[in-house]
Amino acid sequence: MAGHSKWANIQHRKGAQDAKRGKMFTKIIREISVAARAGGGDPTNNPRLRSAIDKALGANMTKDVVERAIKKATGELEGISYEEIRYEGYAPGGVAVIVDCLTDNKVRTVADVRHAFGKFGGNLGTDGSVAFMFRKVGVLSYAPGADEDAITEAAIEAGAEDIVVYPEDGSIDVLTPPDAFDAVKAAMEAAGHAAARAEVTYRADNDIAVEGETAQQVAKLLDWLEDLDDVQNVYSNAELGEDAYA
């Protein structure tokens, strides 16, 4: 499977998010709360909660904070109830964008999301207007310089769906069906190949390359959306070069 490496883009955006650690913690706590409320507070029987806890611990959140969020969600402590909402739209250049939110105030959230699209030359669409372009997939990402042969062999043995090697920088993505993500991740780690980044996400079937001012507007829109308090995840089919963040 051919493709363009998302490594540089992911690292840039992850670095920007890490710089806002307090806001990142808030988003993770919301995800833990919704996961626990929907599937119970036992992570062994709740894959979504287990994934959220892994993300929390990976961000150096303390176990006490994690446990308190779970107790609030399951009613052991008083907490806030959040609603899951998805918005879809287009950024400049025809780039498709999905925005997943957790909110306690839908009126505020839709106003913030609509403002962001309008501010950077995009427009908010209707439900289903772009979601059909994306599929849910587990992704284990390995940095440039990773051992391609060893990772490929281990991934095949682990039952991965696909292995994507990006010739531009040698980074590697191991793809899995969402329901096989935990098993493949565990098998890869047992084989000594822990991923630099691992998540269940949404990926577009086909990316759109945008350049110059258009790329910069798209990058600004995606960053602005990710910085909104109620936004948990932003997915797009934009293929952005380094000049997009100039």
CORJOMO-V110716 format. One record per residue. N is the residue number from 1. RES is the residue in one letter. OMEGA is omega in whole degrees, -180 to 180 (none if undefined). NEAR is the number of other ideal C-beta (glycine too) atoms within 10 Angstrom. Layout:
{{N	RES	OMEGA	NEAR} {N	RES	OMEGA	NEAR}}
This chain:
{{1	M	-180	9} {2	A	179	7} {3	G	179	16} {4	H	-175	15} {5	S	176	20} {6	K	-172	20} {7	W	-177	21} {8	A	-180	17} {9	N	-180	20} {10	I	-178	16} {11	Q	179	15} {12	H	-176	16} {13	R	178	18} {14	K	178	13} {15	G	179	9} {16	A	179	13} {17	Q	-179	16} {18	D	180	10} {19	A	178	9} {20	K	-170	13} {21	R	-179	12} {22	G	179	6} {23	K	179	14} {24	M	178	18} {25	F	179	16} {26	T	-180	14} {27	K	-180	21} {28	I	179	22} {29	I	177	23} {30	R	180	23} {31	E	177	24} {32	I	-178	28} {33	S	-178	22} {34	V	-180	20} {35	A	-179	23} {36	A	-180	26} {37	R	-177	18} {38	A	-173	12} {39	G	180	15} {40	G	-173	15} {41	G	180	19} {42	D	-176	12} {43	P	179	20} {44	T	179	8} {45	N	-176	10} {46	N	-177	18} {47	P	-180	16} {48	R	178	16} {49	L	179	26} {50	R	178	16} {51	S	179	21} {52	A	178	24} {53	I	177	23} {54	D	179	15} {55	K	-180	17} {56	A	-179	21} {57	L	177	13} {58	G	178	11} {59	A	178	14} {60	N	172	8} {61	M	-177	19} {62	T	179	10} {63	K	179	10} {64	D	180	8} {65	V	179	14} {66	V	-178	20} {67	E	179	15} {68	R	178	16} {69	A	179	26} {70	I	-179	26} {71	K	177	15} {72	K	-178	19} {73	A	-177	25} {74	T	174	15} {75	G	179	11} {76	E	175	12} {77	L	179	12} {78	E	-179	7} {79	G	180	18} {80	I	177	9} {81	S	-179	10} {82	Y	179	20} {83	E	178	13} {84	E	179	13} {85	I	176	17} {86	R	174	13} {87	Y	180	24} {88	E	180	20} {89	G	-179	24} {90	Y	172	18} {91	A	176	27} {92	P	179	20} {93	G	-180	18} {94	G	180	12} {95	V	179	26} {96	A	-177	23} {97	V	172	25} {98	I	-179	21} {99	V	178	26} {100	D	-175	16} {101	C	168	24} {102	L	-172	21} {103	T	171	21} {104	D	-179	12} {105	N	-175	12} {106	K	-179	12} {107	V	178	8} {108	R	-174	13} {109	T	-179	21} {110	V	177	16} {111	A	-180	11} {112	D	-179	19} {113	V	179	23} {114	R	179	15} {115	H	-179	13} {116	A	179	27} {117	F	-179	22} {118	G	-177	13} {119	K	-175	12} {120	F	170	19} {121	G	177	16} {122	G	176	23} {123	N	180	12} {124	L	-178	18} {125	G	179	17} {126	T	177	9} {127	D	178	9} {128	G	-175	9} {129	S	179	16} {130	V	-174	21} {131	A	-179	15} {132	F	180	10} {133	M	-174	19} {134	F	172	18} {135	R	179	13} {136	K	-175	13} {137	V	172	18} {138	G	-178	23} {139	V	171	19} {140	L	-175	26} {141	S	180	20} {142	Y	-174	25} {143	A	174	14} {144	P	-179	14} {145	G	179	10} {146	A	-178	16} {147	D	-175	13} {148	E	-176	14} {149	D	-178	7} {150	A	-180	12} {151	I	179	22} {152	T	180	15} {153	E	-179	14} {154	A	-179	21} {155	A	178	25} {156	I	179	11} {157	E	-178	12} {158	A	180	21} {159	G	179	12} {160	A	179	23} {161	E	-177	14} {162	D	175	12} {163	I	-178	19} {164	V	177	17} {165	V	-177	17} {166	Y	-175	16} {167	P	-178	10} {168	E	-176	11} {169	D	178	12} {170	G	177	15} {171	S	-173	23} {172	I	171	26} {173	D	172	25} {174	V	-175	26} {175	L	-179	18} {176	T	168	24} {177	P	-178	16} {178	P	-176	13} {179	D	178	11} {180	A	-174	15} {181	F	-177	23} {182	D	-179	17} {183	A	180	14} {184	V	179	24} {185	K	180	23} {186	A	-180	11} {187	A	179	17} {188	M	179	23} {189	E	179	15} {190	A	179	11} {191	A	178	15} {192	G	-178	9} {193	H	176	21} {194	A	-178	12} {195	A	175	20} {196	A	178	16} {197	R	-179	17} {198	A	-178	24} {199	E	167	17} {200	V	-171	18} {201	T	174	16} {202	Y	179	17} {203	R	180	17} {204	A	176	18} {205	D	179	9} {206	N	178	9} {207	D	177	18} {208	I	179	17} {209	A	175	12} {210	V	-175	24} {211	E	173	13} {212	G	-177	12} {213	E	179	13} {214	T	179	18} {215	A	180	23} {216	Q	177	18} {217	Q	178	20} {218	V	-180	25} {219	A	179	24} {220	K	179	18} {221	L	-179	25} {222	L	179	25} {223	D	-180	17} {224	W	179	18} {225	L	-179	24} {226	E	-178	20} {227	D	179	14} {228	L	-176	20} {229	D	-174	14} {230	D	-177	23} {231	V	178	22} {232	Q	-177	19} {233	N	176	17} {234	V	179	22} {235	Y	177	22} {236	S	175	28} {237	N	-180	21} {238	A	171	25} {239	E	-174	21} {240	L	174	26} {241	G	-179	16} {242	E	-178	10} {243	D	180	12} {244	A	-178	23} {245	Y	-180	16} {246	A	none	9}}
